[in-house]
């Protein structure tokens, strides 16, 4: 019996399911909370009990859950990224407590958006205990579709920014190339390639690509779990939510730039048409950088939408 138990233990130890369970337990131990002042605002960062990283700002009665976009590392934002969180959250804190929530660190292979959405749903059930307004940018918008369709009891309204039911062919090529560079530890080329998703061809794209070639290696060389970026990239490529769009019943606002490279204009329009209670807002002269380049206008429209009373 003792030999049999040892054999079972070894089999469990070698199984990917067991390894992910261990990784999840380790992630759950990352529960430290840090409070700091950023640009004059108190911000809290840390990990929820299930291991998902977050940043929190504001003390409003309502909750705005912002699902993080494509990320190289699943940890609370810091430095420049934390300042960007503050910048984009400021317009909402009169009425909301704003959360930016990422994915668990050290995800296993083939962990697609549907499973990520399940993590968010369990988080909403266990931590927030009431329906929230949901917002997602790019990859965060794709996960938001899964969450809103699969778990409507947790969602009041949905805002999807610069995303569609699937990534574009050009976007898929760019992401695949970035993933290959990342696997080869060519971090400058990785970051420069990601810029091709965000900026249209021109001087701005050339400038940021040059900048990333210089600073990219320092930004990515110490990533603790390199597999997380690869898992998200694969989930991006695998997603085609077209046949499930009609399952999203919550009022939904879709905002995008007509020049978006990551998501085609045709697919953005189809996404809005497929969601029964949706409104589409397009910006003619903007691409995937819409939220960064036109933040004040976009935030204003989101606040108007969230404040509208349903008939």
PyMOL commands that set and color helices and strands:
alter all, ss='L'
color gray80, all
select helices_A, chain A and resi 2-14+16-28+80-92+113-128+139-150+152-154+169-183+187-198+203-220+227-238+242-247+265-274+290-293+295-307
alter helices_A, ss='H'
color red, helices_A
select strands_A, chain A and resi 33-38+41-47+52-57+62-67+96-104+132-137+155-161+251-257+278-283
alter strands_A, ss='S'
color yellow, strands_A
deselect
rebuild
show_as cartoon
